[in-house]
Amino acid sequence: MALILCIETATTVCSVVLAKDGKLISIREINKGYTHAENITIFIDEVLKEAKLKPTDIDAVCVSKGPGSYTGLRIGVSTAKGLCYALDKPLLSINSLFSMAEGVRNSQFSILNSQFCFCPMIDARRMEVYCAIYNQSGAEVKPTCAEIIDENSFADLLSKNKIYFFGDGAEKCKAILSKHKNAVFVSDIFPSAKNMIKLAEEKYNQKQFEDVAYFEPYYLKEFIAGKKKGSE
């Protein structure tokens, strides 16, 4: 039973949610490029004001820990840690891919046919994606990894299961993977802090808190600097 502020910044989506006892109270989110620095503190202020609450009222902060955009994760985690330090509140974190999968698994897609898996994908540039595969129960089938997609990717799993691919990394893989009869692509699925609500409540109740001093985002691979092209 807790009032939790959830922050999602792993991709181009900047999403902030205030939830109480596992239920959404207020949400602000935008998906217009990497605008996290400009929007995140404003969104936090707005969800609290909408709920007529103060920062000191929250019980914990939960952040999407990655994998994903280096810059987006750094901003989200820095903001979450700053709030926890200032307010003396516990920090929770959730794998960004697992959060996406849970959002889809608990939606209308949960009634899909019998043998299938979920594969959230986050764009990692070129033909590489951050991905993981989960079954209908949410159990991990393939752990989080950075995968270069080719015609043989996920071949073993696709031979036995229908796999639903989604996320901003899935679109660029569609031409290659859709040749397989068991590969299904679901459009317009993006990370959102609202998918973190149930997971955050569960972690809070189990006291699965992070060490605020030492917690770092799950970057998965090293940051490579380059020319800015509207991303990272």
Steps between C-alpha positions, in 0.01 A plus 500: 500500500700794377505827308765452231637736237598305185741636239557358149771654277665200330397606147362811330201477735512717811236366736419574864226337706376540854338184635342408832455142618566371147253733327572794273422845641663730245713467186699727271688370197628610162667323209660772291870421495743526788337779700551345842714780640237759409197303620576263785499745792196679357312170471588405857374834626179470297403148613550599863300819463220317321478260794523793745807344659851612594828323416534406867174301476644232272623173650748403227633581155516232230710543186529306176862383522568396140618385261438792268623845409815594690392862537138420581594248768758733652243779532229275642725327752670824606159659561373200695814481715490874563142476626583204723800680650307822558188335640669205674280255310583151367590441136348222289601398148346291224649356183370710210433200276318307772282802568406520131423128488282518809306789350419293193449176691239661722316665212263351244789294363478277805218309333702410192532139392659231710873473431664840467769727640562875526811669365534871586767675292674831560697655214876478555597651161569333164362143505559454869228498764476455873257216553381218723234233464234415759231232502129541571564491875764772484787257559825576320564273200791695351691741728553867425767544233620716213417304185602563140198386303532275195286231337614241756416704810267317745477208253476232770227678693308600188491139385299408809324818608317797359694808609350848523761767427442862602679819599697758305761239407252258348405703195847492347512120546164436341623447144743233617304317768149521353600236245450248777136393540521515880631858515225754570561874527287724719525870421474809721627336817739722693643512854277676752530561871145367538635151423724532806220552753423140594865396490605795717232424758613138519864599546411755764299246699793256480745779597711440191669838521811616316805652666452864403870580534621229264211432264576552130287456186519169314667637187582148369769636270742790512397844379650593161506872432397621157329779315156584629226395261193563710575210730699430818 
